[in-house]
Amino acid sequence: MAARGDRLGALPLAADPPSRTLDRPVGRAGALAWHPMTDAPAAQRPPWKPGTRHGYHALTYGWLVGEVVRRITGRSLGTTLD
């Protein structure tokens, strides 16, 4: 189980935990666009020591999963699942 947690902690994307705001706010227009919503959490500083906790949360999880799929397959999540 620890190895699985280590792999998940190594993802280059960090999310916006509910108790924090993004270091680089995206605004309303950015929240509706793919790249601002994947770039801002990726640039986010972790609020705790990396590997000790995770910060994925409901408001950013979809973009995080979609970006991992896009980086692996080169296609959007919707296209991949079609």
MMTF fields as JSON, N, C-alpha, C and O atoms, coordinates in Angstrom:
{
  "mmtfVersion": "1.0.0",
  "mmtfProducer": "UNKNOWN",
  "numBonds": 327,
  "numAtoms": 328,
  "numGroups": 82,
  "numChains": 1,
  "numModels": 1,
  "chainsPerModel": [1],
  "groupsPerChain": [82],
  "chainIdList": ["A"],
  "bondAtomList": [4, 2, 8, 6, 12, 10, 16, 14, 20, 18, 24, 22, 28, 26, 32, 30, 36, 34, 40, 38, 44, 42, 48, 46, 52, 50, 56, 54, 60, 58, 64, 62, 68, 66, 72, 70, 76, 74, 80, 78, 84, 82, 88, 86, 92, 90, 96, 94, 100, 98, 104, 102, 108, 106, 112, 110, 116, 114, 120, 118, 124, 122, 128, 126, 132, 130, 136, 134, 140, 138, 144, 142, 148, 146, 152, 150, 156, 154, 160, 158, 164, 162, 168, 166, 172, 170, 176, 174, 180, 178, 184, 182, 188, 186, 192, 190, 196, 194, 200, 198, 204, 202, 208, 206, 212, 210, 216, 214, 220, 218, 224, 222, 228, 226, 232, 230, 236, 234, 240, 238, 244, 242, 248, 246, 252, 250, 256, 254, 260, 258, 264, 262, 268, 266, 272, 270, 276, 274, 280, 278, 284, 282, 288, 286, 292, 290, 296, 294, 300, 298, 304, 302, 308, 306, 312, 310, 316, 314, 320, 318, 324, 322],
  "bondOrderList": [1, 1, 1, 1, 1, 1, 1, 1, 1, 1, 1, 1, 1, 1, 1, 1, 1, 1, 1, 1, 1, 1, 1, 1, 1, 1, 1, 1, 1, 1, 1, 1, 1, 1, 1, 1, 1, 1, 1, 1, 1, 1, 1, 1, 1, 1, 1, 1, 1, 1, 1, 1, 1, 1, 1, 1, 1, 1, 1, 1, 1, 1, 1, 1, 1, 1, 1, 1, 1, 1, 1, 1, 1, 1, 1, 1, 1, 1, 1, 1, 1],
  "groupList": [{"groupName": "MET", "atomNameList": ["N", "CA", "C", "O"], "elementList": ["N", "C", "C", "O"], "formalChargeList": [0, 0, 0, 0], "bondAtomList": [1, 0, 2, 1, 3, 2], "bondOrderList": [1, 1, 2], "singleLetterCode": "M", "chemCompType": "L-PEPTIDE LINKING"}, {"groupName": "ALA", "atomNameList": ["N", "CA", "C", "O"], "elementList": ["N", "C", "C", "O"], "formalChargeList": [0, 0, 0, 0], "bondAtomList": [1, 0, 2, 1, 3, 2], "bondOrderList": [1, 1, 2], "singleLetterCode": "A", "chemCompType": "L-PEPTIDE LINKING"}, {"groupName": "ARG", "atomNameList": ["N", "CA", "C", "O"], "elementList": ["N", "C", "C", "O"], "formalChargeList": [0, 0, 0, 0], "bondAtomList": [1, 0, 2, 1, 3, 2], "bondOrderList": [1, 1, 2], "singleLetterCode": "R", "chemCompType": "L-PEPTIDE LINKING"}, {"groupName": "GLY", "atomNameList": ["N", "CA", "C", "O"], "elementList": ["N", "C", "C", "O"], "formalChargeList": [0, 0, 0, 0], "bondAtomList": [1, 0, 2, 1, 3, 2], "bondOrderList": [1, 1, 2], "singleLetterCode": "G", "chemCompType": "PEPTIDE LINKING"}, {"groupName": "ASP", "atomNameList": ["N", "CA", "C", "O"], "elementList": ["N", "C", "C", "O"], "formalChargeList": [0, 0, 0, 0], "bondAtomList": [1, 0, 2, 1, 3, 2], "bondOrderList": [1, 1, 2], "singleLetterCode": "D", "chemCompType": "L-PEPTIDE LINKING"}, {"groupName": "LEU", "atomNameList": ["N", "CA", "C", "O"], "elementList": ["N", "C", "C", "O"], "formalChargeList": [0, 0, 0, 0], "bondAtomList": [1, 0, 2, 1, 3, 2], "bondOrderList": [1, 1, 2], "singleLetterCode": "L", "chemCompType": "L-PEPTIDE LINKING"}, {"groupName": "PRO", "atomNameList": ["N", "CA", "C", "O"], "elementList": ["N", "C", "C", "O"], "formalChargeList": [0, 0, 0, 0], "bondAtomList": [1, 0, 2, 1, 3, 2], "bondOrderList": [1, 1, 2], "singleLetterCode": "P", "chemCompType": "L-PEPTIDE LINKING"}, {"groupName": "SER", "atomNameList": ["N", "CA", "C", "O"], "elementList": ["N", "C", "C", "O"], "formalChargeList": [0, 0, 0, 0], "bondAtomList": [1, 0, 2, 1, 3, 2], "bondOrderList": [1, 1, 2], "singleLetterCode": "S", "chemCompType": "L-PEPTIDE LINKING"}, {"groupName": "THR", "atomNameList": ["N", "CA", "C", "O"], "elementList": ["N", "C", "C", "O"], "formalChargeList": [0, 0, 0, 0], "bondAtomList": [1, 0, 2, 1, 3, 2], "bondOrderList": [1, 1, 2], "singleLetterCode": "T", "chemCompType": "L-PEPTIDE LINKING"}, {"groupName": "VAL", "atomNameList": ["N", "CA", "C", "O"], "elementList": ["N", "C", "C", "O"], "formalChargeList": [0, 0, 0, 0], "bondAtomList": [1, 0, 2, 1, 3, 2], "bondOrderList": [1, 1, 2], "singleLetterCode": "V", "chemCompType": "L-PEPTIDE LINKING"}, {"groupName": "TRP", "atomNameList": ["N", "CA", "C", "O"], "elementList": ["N", "C", "C", "O"], "formalChargeList": [0, 0, 0, 0], "bondAtomList": [1, 0, 2, 1, 3, 2], "bondOrderList": [1, 1, 2], "singleLetterCode": "W", "chemCompType": "L-PEPTIDE LINKING"}, {"groupName": "HIS", "atomNameList": ["N", "CA", "C", "O"], "elementList": ["N", "C", "C", "O"], "formalChargeList": [0, 0, 0, 0], "bondAtomList": [1, 0, 2, 1, 3, 2], "bondOrderList": [1, 1, 2], "singleLetterCode": "H", "chemCompType": "L-PEPTIDE LINKING"}, {"groupName": "GLN", "atomNameList": ["N", "CA", "C", "O"], "elementList": ["N", "C", "C", "O"], "formalChargeList": [0, 0, 0, 0], "bondAtomList": [1, 0, 2, 1, 3, 2], "bondOrderList": [1, 1, 2], "singleLetterCode": "Q", "chemCompType": "L-PEPTIDE LINKING"}, {"groupName": "LYS", "atomNameList": ["N", "CA", "C", "O"], "elementList": ["N", "C", "C", "O"], "formalChargeList": [0, 0, 0, 0], "bondAtomList": [1, 0, 2, 1, 3, 2], "bondOrderList": [1, 1, 2], "singleLetterCode": "K", "chemCompType": "L-PEPTIDE LINKING"}, {"groupName": "TYR", "atomNameList": ["N", "CA", "C", "O"], "elementList": ["N", "C", "C", "O"], "formalChargeList": [0, 0, 0, 0], "bondAtomList": [1, 0, 2, 1, 3, 2], "bondOrderList": [1, 1, 2], "singleLetterCode": "Y", "chemCompType": "L-PEPTIDE LINKING"}, {"groupName": "GLU", "atomNameList": ["N", "CA", "C", "O"], "elementList": ["N", "C", "C", "O"], "formalChargeList": [0, 0, 0, 0], "bondAtomList": [1, 0, 2, 1, 3, 2], "bondOrderList": [1, 1, 2], "singleLetterCode": "E", "chemCompType": "L-PEPTIDE LINKING"}, {"groupName": "ILE", "atomNameList": ["N", "CA", "C", "O"], "elementList": ["N", "C", "C", "O"], "formalChargeList": [0, 0, 0, 0], "bondAtomList": [1, 0, 2, 1, 3, 2], "bondOrderList": [1, 1, 2], "singleLetterCode": "I", "chemCompType": "L-PEPTIDE LINKING"}],
  "groupTypeList": [0, 1, 1, 2, 3, 4, 2, 5, 3, 1, 5, 6, 5, 1, 1, 4, 6, 6, 7, 2, 8, 5, 4, 2, 6, 9, 3, 2, 1, 3, 1, 5, 1, 10, 11, 6, 0, 8, 4, 1, 6, 1, 1, 12, 2, 6, 6, 10, 13, 6, 3, 8, 2, 11, 3, 14, 11, 1, 5, 8, 14, 3, 10, 5, 9, 3, 15, 9, 9, 2, 2, 16, 8, 3, 2, 7, 5, 3, 8, 8, 5, 4],
  "groupIdList": [1, 2, 3, 4, 5, 6, 7, 8, 9, 10, 11, 12, 13, 14, 15, 16, 17, 18, 19, 20, 21, 22, 23, 24, 25, 26, 27, 28, 29, 30, 31, 32, 33, 34, 35, 36, 37, 38, 39, 40, 41, 42, 43, 44, 45, 46, 47, 48, 49, 50, 51, 52, 53, 54, 55, 56, 57, 58, 59, 60, 61, 62, 63, 64, 65, 66, 67, 68, 69, 70, 71, 72, 73, 74, 75, 76, 77, 78, 79, 80, 81, 82],
  "secStructList": [7, 2, 2, 2, 2, 2, 2, 2, 2, 6, 7, 1, 7, 7, 7, 7, 7, 6, 6, 7, 7, 7, 1, 1, 7, 7, 2, 2, 2, 2, 2, 6, 1, 2, 2, 2, 2, 2, 2, 2, 2, 2, 2, 7, 7, 7, 1, 1, 7, 6, 6, 1, 7, 7, 7, 7, 7, 6, 6, 6, 2, 2, 2, 2, 2, 2, 2, 2, 2, 2, 2, 2, 2, 1, 1, 7, 2, 2, 2, 2, 2, 7],
  "xCoordList": [0.817, 0.0, 0.866, 0.496, 1.98, 2.852, 3.374, 3.471, 3.712, 4.23, 3.183, 3.512, 1.921, 0.852, 0.761, 0.653, 0.8, 0.752, 1.94, 1.804, 3.11, 4.303, 4.128, 4.493, 3.568, 3.361, 2.365, 2.577, 1.284, 0.29, 0.877, 0.566, 1.711, 2.332, 3.335, 3.681, 3.81, 4.81, 4.194, 4.926, 2.865, 2.241, 2.665, 2.725, 2.958, 3.438, 2.333, 2.592, 1.115, 0.002, -0.395, -0.487, -0.623, -1.093, -2.409, -2.559, -3.353, -4.671, -4.831, -3.967, -5.928, -6.28, -7.098, -8.296, -6.486, -7.259, -8.363, -8.228, -9.454, -10.585, -10.199, -10.824, -9.202, -8.856, -7.913, -7.524, -7.54, -6.603, -7.181, -8.073, -6.665, -6.977, -5.761, -4.673, -5.949, -4.825, -3.856, -4.278, -2.56, -1.555, -1.721, -1.444, -2.176, -2.367, -3.833, -4.158, -4.734, -6.16, -6.402, -5.686, -7.394, -7.671, -8.821, -8.953, -9.643, -10.787, -11.888, -11.742, -12.996, -14.175, -13.891, -14.226, -13.28, -13.0, -12.012, -12.164, -11.001, -10.03, -10.63, -10.215, -11.616, -12.264, -13.067, -13.418, -13.356, -14.101, -13.201, -13.692, -11.901, -10.95, -10.016, -9.664, -9.625, -8.824, -7.457, -7.137, -6.652, -5.262, -5.114, -4.277, -5.872, -5.733, -6.075, -5.463, -7.052, -7.46, -6.542, -6.639, -5.663, -4.656, -3.303, -2.525, -3.015, -1.739, -1.658, -0.627, -2.737, -2.705, -2.486, -1.612, -3.235, -2.949, -1.568, -0.937, -1.101, 0.224, 1.323, 2.362, 1.095, 2.09, 1.928, 2.753, 0.878, 0.566, 1.644, 2.096, 2.044, 2.972, 2.195, 1.097, 2.728, 2.013, 2.02, 3.048, 0.898, 0.841, 1.408, 1.383, 1.915, 2.507, 3.674, 3.876, 4.421, 5.574, 5.093, 4.252, 5.624, 5.215, 5.37, 6.359, 4.37, 4.387, 3.717, 3.53, 3.348, 2.725, 1.206, 0.532, 0.652, -0.796, -1.081, -0.163, -2.344, -2.711, -3.742, -4.351, -3.932, -4.841, -5.831, -6.383, -6.067, -7.035, -8.413, -8.763, -9.189, -10.525, -11.529, -11.155, -12.783, -13.866, -13.847, -14.255, -13.389, -13.43, -12.305, -12.383, -11.268, -10.158, -9.882, -9.109, -10.485, -10.164, -10.429, -9.632, -11.515, -11.824, -10.761, -10.39, -10.269, -9.204, -7.915, -7.19, -7.628, -6.41, -6.445, -5.479, -7.551, -7.674, -7.64, -6.954, -8.375, -8.388, -7.021, -6.667, -6.244, -4.897, -3.953, -3.126, -4.06, -3.237, -3.572, -2.67, -4.859, -5.28, -4.767, -4.274, -4.875, -4.407, -2.908, -2.447, -2.141, -0.683, -0.282, 0.721, -1.048, -0.722, -1.174, -0.426, -2.423, -3.01, -2.939, -3.02, -2.787, -2.841, -4.273, -4.485, -5.258, -6.668, -7.376, -6.914, -8.494, -9.266, -9.88, -9.958, -10.308, -10.945, -12.212, -12.461, -13.018, -14.255, -13.998, -14.705, -12.993, -12.649, -12.13, -12.449, -11.339, -10.781, -11.886, -11.822, -12.892, -13.978, -15.038, -15.859, -15.035, -16.036, -15.885, -16.651],
  "yCoordList": [-1.187, 0.0, 1.258, 2.246, 1.252, 2.423, 2.764, 3.935, 1.723, 1.984, 2.703, 3.621, 2.286, 2.941, 4.41, 5.28, 4.697, 6.068, 6.88, 8.06, 6.241, 6.935, 7.333, 8.444, 6.432, 6.752, 7.893, 8.807, 7.846, 8.907, 10.232, 11.274, 10.213, 11.433, 12.011, 13.189, 11.19, 11.643, 12.329, 12.854, 12.341, 13.014, 14.481, 15.115, 15.022, 16.4, 17.433, 18.628, 17.011, 17.933, 18.031, 17.015, 19.219, 19.423, 20.174, 21.116, 19.756, 20.369, 21.451, 21.653, 22.124, 23.176, 22.569, 22.345, 22.295, 21.727, 22.685, 23.893, 22.178, 23.038, 24.209, 25.267, 24.048, 25.097, 26.153, 27.076, 26.039, 26.992, 27.528, 26.929, 28.646, 29.155, 28.884, 28.6, 28.972, 28.81, 29.967, 31.103, 29.686, 30.748, 31.695, 32.89, 31.142, 31.925, 31.774, 30.898, 32.631, 32.521, 32.577, 33.271, 31.86, 31.781, 32.676, 32.945, 33.14, 33.971, 33.176, 31.983, 33.856, 33.174, 32.589, 31.434, 33.371, 32.882, 31.714, 30.74, 31.812, 30.737, 29.451, 28.354, 29.595, 28.419, 27.64, 26.482, 28.272, 27.603, 27.122, 26.606, 27.283, 26.905, 25.809, 25.774, 24.929, 23.761, 24.133, 23.76, 24.853, 25.09, 25.893, 25.53, 26.959, 27.637, 26.728, 26.83, 25.84, 24.967, 23.769, 23.077, 23.509, 22.468, 23.089, 22.489, 24.269, 24.929, 25.472, 25.332, 26.091, 26.698, 25.667, 25.878, 24.562, 23.571, 22.923, 22.557, 22.781, 22.186, 23.074, 22.578, 24.381, 25.317, 25.567, 26.246, 25.024, 25.257, 24.684, 23.554, 25.47, 24.967, 24.071, 24.438, 22.912, 22.058, 22.696, 23.226, 22.658, 23.255, 22.343, 22.698, 21.179, 20.242, 19.544, 19.695, 18.8, 18.083, 17.076, 16.228, 17.166, 16.228, 14.773, 14.394, 13.978, 12.557, 12.228, 11.054, 13.251, 12.978, 13.05, 12.425, 13.802, 13.945, 14.22, 14.431, 14.218, 14.643, 15.751, 15.94, 16.477, 17.6, 17.617, 18.67, 16.49, 16.462, 16.706, 16.157, 17.516, 17.76, 17.933, 18.125, 17.866, 17.77, 18.876, 18.646, 20.062, 21.166, 21.124, 21.815, 20.343, 20.266, 18.838, 18.648, 17.844, 16.447, 16.089, 15.378, 16.563, 16.254, 16.751, 16.051, 17.967, 18.5, 17.708, 17.465, 17.305, 16.537, 15.193, 14.814, 14.477, 13.179, 13.368, 12.629, 14.352, 14.608, 14.959, 14.549, 15.719, 16.093, 14.9, 14.777, 14.022, 12.804, 11.97, 11.485, 11.803, 11.047, 11.724, 11.047, 13.053, 13.781, 13.62, 13.461, 13.663, 13.522, 12.111, 11.927, 11.125, 9.739, 9.395, 8.795, 9.787, 9.347, 10.42, 10.104, 11.696, 12.783, 13.162, 13.993, 12.557, 12.824, 13.273, 13.003, 13.954, 14.367, 13.146, 12.066, 13.332, 12.231, 11.79, 10.593, 12.75, 12.403, 11.606, 10.637, 12.001, 11.261, 9.873, 8.899, 9.778, 8.482, 7.531, 6.336, 8.038, 7.179, 6.872, 5.976, 7.606, 7.35, 5.998, 5.643],
  "zCoordList": [0.0, 0.0, 0.0, -0.634, 0.675, 0.718, -0.675, -1.041, -1.452, -2.795, -3.641, -4.392, -3.519, -4.271, -3.858, -4.723, -2.591, -2.105, -2.596, -2.919, -2.652, -3.146, -4.606, -4.992, -5.43, -6.852, -6.996, -7.793, -6.232, -6.328, -5.869, -6.446, -4.855, -4.36, -5.343, -5.256, -6.283, -7.235, -8.447, -9.285, -8.563, -9.697, -9.711, -8.658, -10.88, -10.944, -10.782, -10.927, -10.488, -10.344, -8.876, -8.187, -8.41, -7.044, -7.111, -7.888, -6.301, -6.347, -5.302, -4.449, -5.384, -4.449, -3.312, -3.482, -2.158, -1.056, -0.626, -0.819, -0.049, 0.299, 1.199, 1.124, 2.034, 2.986, 2.41, 3.125, 1.141, 0.528, -0.765, -1.365, -1.174, -2.504, -3.384, -2.882, -4.665, -5.575, -5.392, -5.174, -5.478, -5.42, -6.6, -6.5, -7.712, -8.943, -9.358, -10.16, -8.812, -9.135, -10.639, -11.362, -11.101, -12.534, -12.966, -14.16, -12.068, -12.431, -13.093, -13.361, -13.354, -13.915, -15.301, -15.564, -16.182, -17.543, -17.498, -18.235, -16.634, -16.518, -15.975, -16.349, -15.085, -14.508, -15.539, -15.312, -16.667, -17.737, -18.867, -19.871, -18.715, -19.766, -19.259, -18.08, -20.15, -19.76, -19.199, -18.07, -19.957, -19.553, -18.27, -17.443, -18.052, -16.755, -15.578, -14.514, -15.765, -14.662, -14.474, -13.46, -15.416, -15.192, -14.846, -14.105, -15.366, -15.085, -13.658, -13.0, -13.176, -11.835, -10.729, -9.888, -10.687, -9.646, -9.806, -8.814, -11.043, -11.26, -10.685, -10.248, -10.685, -10.17, -8.667, -8.055, -8.086, -6.674, -5.755, -5.94, -4.775, -3.753, -2.8, -2.382, -2.445, -1.487, -0.098, 0.323, 0.622, 1.955, 3.039, 4.217, 2.658, 3.6, 2.916, 1.711, 3.667, 3.114, 2.059, 2.355, 0.824, -0.226, 0.215, 0.843, -0.13, 0.206, 1.532, 1.849, 2.321, 3.609, 3.551, 4.37, 2.597, 2.438, 0.972, 0.18, 0.62, -0.732, -0.619, 0.433, -1.7, -1.661, -2.806, -3.123, -3.428, -4.52, -3.948, -2.903, -4.616, -4.1, -5.223, -6.38, -4.881, -5.867, -6.912, -8.051, -6.558, -7.517, -8.537, -9.553, -8.304, -9.254, -9.727, -10.666, -9.108, -9.42, -10.885, -11.498, -11.44, -12.838, -13.8, -14.742, -13.56, -14.414, -14.227, -15.191, -12.995, -12.735, -13.453, -14.115, -13.322, -13.991, -15.503, -16.209, -15.999, -17.437, -17.982, -19.088, -17.212, -17.67, -17.678, -18.582, -16.689, -16.686, -17.92, -18.603, -18.21, -19.401, -20.668, -21.571, -20.748, -21.937, -22.144, -23.274, -21.044, -21.167, -21.577, -22.267, -21.163, -21.509, -22.927, -23.697, -23.267, -24.548, -25.642, -26.829, -25.235, -26.205, -26.578, -27.461, -25.907, -26.186, -24.908, -23.8, -25.08, -23.922, -23.238, -23.824, -22.005, -21.27, -21.984, -22.123, -22.439, -23.152, -24.412, -24.689, -25.181, -26.405, -26.056, -26.738, -25.008, -24.592, -24.154, -24.445, -23.465, -22.955, -23.998, -23.799, -25.115, -26.168, -26.792, -27.688]
}
